[in-house]
C-alpha cells in the first residue's frame, strides 16, 4: 500500500502509457472531451441553480 501511494504521489503512475502511434487519436479524444465539458457546464450550472431555488422555496415558511 505504501509503494502504491508513493508511486501515485511521485507522478510515476501518471506517465502516459499510450503507444506513440495512438497519440493523434488520444489528442482528438482529449479535445473532444474538453469541448463536451465546456458545452455541458452551463447546463449543469443552470440545473443546480434551479434545484437550489426549488429547495429554497420549499423550505420557506409562508405566514
C-alpha positions as semicolon CSV with decimal commas, in nm:
position;residue;x (nm);y (nm);z (nm)
1;X;0,000;0,000;0,000
2;X;0,287;0,234;0,082
3;X;0,455;0,163;-0,252
4;X;0,131;0,238;-0,439
5;X;0,088;0,567;-0,252
6;X;0,450;0,662;-0,326
7;X;0,404;0,582;-0,696
8;X;0,087;0,792;-0,714
9;X;0,228;1,096;-0,536
10;X;0,560;1,086;-0,720
11;X;0,380;1,103;-1,054
12;X;0,514;0,768;-1,169
13;X;0,165;0,634;-1,237
14;X;0,063;0,949;-1,420
15;X;0,307;0,893;-1,704
16;X;0,143;0,830;-2,042
17;X;0,136;0,465;-2,141
18;X;-0,017;0,522;-2,485
19;X;0,197;0,392;-2,770
20;X;0,328;0,672;-2,991
21;X;0,116;0,557;-3,284
22;X;-0,203;0,631;-3,084
23;X;-0,104;0,983;-2,976
24;X;-0,306;1,161;-3,252
25;X;-0,614;0,961;-3,152
26;X;-0,554;1,047;-2,786
27;X;-0,523;1,417;-2,872
28;X;-0,851;1,405;-3,066
29;X;-1,028;1,232;-2,777
30;X;-0,884;1,484;-2,531
31;X;-1,004;1,783;-2,732
32;X;-1,350;1,626;-2,779
33;X;-1,384;1,566;-2,405
34;X;-1,277;1,924;-2,326
35;X;-1,529;2,060;-2,578
36;X;-1,813;1,849;-2,437
37;X;-1,725;1,960;-2,086
38;X;-1,735;2,325;-2,191
39;X;-2,072;2,273;-2,359
40;X;-2,230;2,084;-2,068
41;X;-2,107;2,310;-1,787
42;X;-2,367;2,589;-1,836
43;X;-2,650;2,333;-1,845
44;X;-2,528;2,172;-1,525
45;X;-2,491;2,510;-1,353
46;X;-2,843;2,610;-1,459
47;X;-2,987;2,283;-1,332
48;X;-2,811;2,329;-0,996
49;X;-2,939;2,685;-0,970
50;X;-3,296;2,576;-1,039
51;X;-3,262;2,293;-0,787
52;X;-3,136;2,531;-0,517
53;X;-3,419;2,773;-0,595
54;X;-3,681;2,500;-0,561
55;X;-3,526;2,380;-0,234
56;X;-3,528;2,738;-0,102
57;X;-3,895;2,784;-0,189
58;X;-3,994;2,456;-0,022
59;X;-3,806;2,548;0,297
60;X;-3,961;2,895;0,318
61;X;-4,235;2,939;0,573
62;X;-4,539;3,118;0,447
63;X;-4,734;3,322;0,702
